[in-house]
Amino acid sequence: SKSFANQRERGCNSGNCMKYSLMTEAGQITVGCTAKCGDVWTMAHTDGEQCINVSYKAASKMKEGIKYFCPLGICDGPVCQPSGLLLRCWSQGFQNLGTLQA
């Protein structure tokens, strides 16, 4: 949406973007399809990219050293649409992305 694009533009200008990702048996995958840039949540993926379909709150409460089953999804704009697949995952915490490309 236009308002989301405006938020993304403002967020990209902050230069300090963070995303939450989880390690999986297929490598590192981002939780959802957004990143926090300054005080704005903005898109961190392009459409069609794989994502983990859990909330940031749930992912942040995962215990270290414990493997979970995480639902996978596909990014559709800022939304992680469920794909119906599950993958084992474990917590890696927030990752600094630097400046996202608009």
Backbone as a ProteinNet text record, in pm:
[ID]
protein_1_A
[PRIMARY]
SKSFANQRERGCNSGNCMKYSLMTEAGQITVGCTAKCGDVWTMAHTDGEQCINVSYKAASKMKEGIKYFCPLGICDGPVCQPSGLLLRCWSQGFQNLGTLQA
[TERTIARY]
83.3	0	87	27.9	104.6	155.9	71.9	117.1	230.9	225.3	333.5	461.7	451.4	569.3	630.5	546.9	598.5	669.7	614.6	679.7	814.1	817.2	941.7	1047.5	1007.7	1102.6	1158.5	1072.1	1119.1	1212.8	1174.7	1255.9	1392.6	1398.9	1526.7	1622.1	1568	1652	1713.6	1660.3	1713.5	1850.1	1878	2008.4	2035.5	1941.8	1964	1845.3	1852.5	1740.3	1771.6	1672.7	1688.1	1576	1609	1506.9	1528.6	1423.4	1434.3	1436.6	1535.8	1543.9	1566.8	1533.5	1554.7	1641.4	1724.7	1801.4	1710.2	1724.3	1647.7	1743	1694.2	1776	1802.7	1731.5	1753.1	1828.2	1881.1	1952.2	1870.9	1920.8	1857.1	1738	1623	1501.5	1444.1	1397.9	1343	1203.4	1177.3	1042.2	960.7	851.1	768.2	839.9	788.1	842	880.3	896.1	927.4	1054	1107.6	1221.3	1189.3	1253.5	1234.3	1349.6	1316.1	1414.6	1384.1	1467.2	1436.2	1312.2	1207.2	1082.9	972.8	1010.9	914.5	938.2	830	838.3	825.3	913.6	916.6	942.2	913.7	931.9	1080	1111.9	1250.6	1271.9	1167.6	1175	1104	1134.8	1057.9	950.8	846.6	738.9	795.5	742.1	782.4	894.2	958.4	1064.6	1004.6	1079.4	1034.6	1045.9	952.3	951.4	901.9	922.8	866.4	742	630.2	500.4	465.5	543.3	512.9	528.9	471	482.8	622.9	664.2	792.1	790.7	676.1	665.2	690.2	627.6	646.8	792.2	849.8	988.4	1084.8	1058.6	1149.2	1143.6	1040.2	1027	1079.7	1133.3	1188.8	1310.9	1323	1435.1	1556.2	1675.1	1798.2	1823.4	1875.8	1909	1792	1672.5	1552.8	1516	1489.9	1443.7	1291.2	1231.6	1086.5	1047.7	918.9	867.3	803.4	853.1	804.9	726.9	612.8	538	604.7	622.7	682.1	574.5	615.4	525.7	601.6	529.1	585.4	544.7	642.4	613.1	524.3	419.3	328.3	318.9	408.3	420	472.5	411.6	458.3	402.9	322.2	253.5	319.6	343.6	395.2	274.9	243.8	128.3	166.7	86.4	119.7	132.4	233.5	253.7	206.7	180.6	139.5	256.2	380.1	497.9	552.1	616.8	682.3	829.9	913.2	1056.7	1107.7	1203.9	1262.4	1339.7	1329.5	1394.2	1441.2	1533.9	1583.1	1624.9	1629.8	1648.3	1790.2	1799.4	1925.6	1922.8	1806.4	1796.5	1788.1	1792.9	1783.4	1914.5	1904.3	2020	2017.3	2131.4	2138.5	2152.9	2060.4	2061.8	2134.5	2168.6	2220.9	2108.2	2136.4	2035.1	1969	1836.1	1762.1	1754.1	1752	1738	1591	1558	1419	1377.9
-119.1	0	124.3	237.7	361.2	401.9	389	427.4	336.3	207.2	116.8	155.8	193	237.2	359.8	454.1	573.6	535.8	440.2	395.1	331.2	253.2	188.8	292.9	395.5	499.6	569	603.9	668.6	574.8	446.5	349.5	331.6	327.4	307.9	422.8	541.1	657.7	655.7	571	569.9	502.4	407.9	344.3	238.5	208.2	108.1	12.9	-92.6	-185.1	-317.6	-371.9	-498.8	-591.8	-720.2	-820.3	-936.3	-1010.5	-1128.5	-1247.8	-1333.9	-1452.5	-1574.1	-1690.2	-1816.3	-1904.5	-1985.4	-2085.9	-2205.7	-2267.2	-2386.9	-2487.3	-2607.1	-2708.4	-2670.4	-2571.4	-2521.1	-2388.2	-2346.2	-2219.5	-2115.6	-1993.7	-1884	-1830.6	-1814.6	-1763.1	-1653.1	-1545.8	-1431.8	-1461.9	-1413.3	-1419.2	-1309.1	-1346.8	-1248.9	-1190.8	-1080.1	-1017.6	-872.4	-834.4	-695.2	-684.9	-564.7	-532.7	-402.3	-380.9	-255.9	-162.7	-49	51.8	178	207.1	316.6	278.9	360.1	327.9	283.1	244.5	206.7	61.8	-16.2	-150.2	-136.3	-201.8	-188.8	-324.3	-336.2	-461.6	-497.6	-624.4	-670.3	-775.6	-817	-922	-877.4	-945.5	-926.3	-1033.5	-1007.8	-1105.9	-1239.4	-1346.4	-1481	-1539.9	-1459.5	-1513.1	-1589	-1688.5	-1770.8	-1693.5	-1719.9	-1655.5	-1756.9	-1726.2	-1806.8	-1734.3	-1806.5	-1746.8	-1758.2	-1688.3	-1673.4	-1526.3	-1484.7	-1344.5	-1317.5	-1190.5	-1151.7	-1180.7	-1158.2	-1181.8	-1328.9	-1418.4	-1562.2	-1601.8	-1553.8	-1589.1	-1538.4	-1420.1	-1363.1	-1439.3	-1519.9	-1597.5	-1740.6	-1774.6	-1908.7	-1927.1	-2042.6	-2073.3	-2117.4	-2067.2	-2107.1	-2255.2	-2320.9	-2462.1	-2555.9	-2501.8	-2583	-2571	-2684.8	-2682.3	-2691.3	-2608.5	-2599.4	-2640.2	-2661	-2676.5	-2544	-2483.5	-2351.9	-2363.5	-2293.3	-2290.7	-2196.3	-2244.3	-2162.1	-2088.5	-1981.8	-1905.6	-1844.7	-1770.3	-1698.9	-1552.1	-1460.8	-1318.1	-1269.5	-1199	-1131.6	-988.8	-902	-768	-782.5	-713.3	-721.6	-842.6	-926.7	-1038	-1171.1	-1253.2	-1388.5	-1482	-1520.8	-1606.9	-1751.9	-1825.8	-1965	-2051.5	-2140.8	-2233.1	-2374.3	-2401.1	-2533.9	-2625.5	-2574.7	-2655	-2621.5	-2718.3	-2699.4	-2733.1	-2666.7	-2691.2	-2673.6	-2756.4	-2738.5	-2607.3	-2534.9	-2404	-2379.5	-2284	-2244.2	-2097.5	-2035	-1890.5	-1845.7	-1735.7	-1669.6	-1521.7	-1468.3	-1329.2	-1230.8	-1103.4	-997.5	-984.2	-952.8	-935.2	-792.4	-724.6	-589.3	-598.2	-535.1	-537	-418.4	-318.7	-195.3	-121.2	-56.5	19.4	-69.4	-78.3	-153.6	-72.8	-140	-72.8	-45.2	77.3	114.1	58.9
0	0	0	-36.3	-43	95.2	198.7	332.5	378	342.1	379.3	306.9	180.3	105.1	170.2	215.6	283.6	412.8	488.2	610.8	577	469.6	430.9	396.8	323.8	285.6	408.9	504.9	627.6	704.3	714.1	787.6	725.5	592.6	524.1	551.7	569.9	595.5	734.4	826.3	962.4	966.6	873.6	866.2	971.1	1060.5	1164.8	1166.9	1087.8	1075.4	1142.9	1211.8	1281.3	1239	1221.5	1194.9	1291.7	1316.8	1400.2	1308	1324.2	1240.7	1329.1	1275.9	1345.5	1258.2	1321.4	1248.2	1226.2	1108.9	1076.4	1013.6	991.7	925.1	779.8	727.5	591.3	591	706.1	716.9	791.8	795.2	867.5	788.7	858.1	795	883.5	822.3	895.4	947.8	1069	1126.5	1060.8	996.9	927.4	806.9	757.7	635.7	659.1	784.8	816	900.4	908.2	993.6	1065.2	1178.2	1251.6	1217.5	1155.1	1115.7	1195.4	1293.9	1385.8	1464.4	1457	1527.9	1431.1	1307.8	1204.9	1162.6	1151	1093.3	943.4	868.3	723.4	657.4	530.4	459.4	452	481.8	478.3	370.8	303.8	202.5	76	-32.1	-154.1	-160.5	-235.2	-250.6	-295.3	-237.4	-275.7	-192.6	-107	-22	95.7	143.2	254.1	385.8	477.5	609.2	712.1	839.1	946.7	995.7	997.3	1026.4	1174.8	1258.5	1401.2	1436.2	1546.1	1586.5	1642.9	1637.1	1696.5	1846.3	1910.7	2054.8	2087.4	2011.3	2034.4	2008.1	1899.3	1866.5	1972.9	2027.5	2128.3	2260.2	2281.7	2405.3	2391.9	2274.9	2256.3	2345.2	2407	2496.2	2414.4	2453.5	2384.9	2406.6	2304.3	2313.6	2290.1	2270.1	2246	2098.3	2034.6	1895.5	1894.2	1812.5	1798.5	1655.9	1633.8	1498.3	1459.5	1353.6	1310.4	1179.3	1170.4	1044.8	944.5	823.1	718.3	640.3	574.3	489.5	374.2	292.3	177.9	191.1	177.8	190.7	76.4	115	22.6	73.3	24.7	82.2	224.3	321.1	458.9	534.9	467.7	534.9	500.1	602.3	584.2	571.2	447.5	421.9	450.2	530	563.4	438	438.8	327.5	361.2	490.4	532.7	566.4	557.5	587.7	726.2	789.6	919.4	906	986.3	986.3	1129	1169.8	1303.3	1306.1	1417.2	1426.7	1569.4	1584.7	1716.1	1710.2	1827	1836.8	1804.6	1727.8	1696.4	1736.9	1772.4	1813.6	1698.1	1731	1630.6	1554.9	1427	1339.8	1284.7	1286.6	1231.4	1080	1008.4	862	801.8	882.5	826.1	756.6	644.6	571.9	467.6	471.7	370	242.4	130.4	1.2	-25.6	-64.9	-95.1	-228.8
[MASK]
++++++++++++++++++++++++++++++++++++++++++++++++++++++++++++++++++++++++++++++++++++++++++++++++++++++

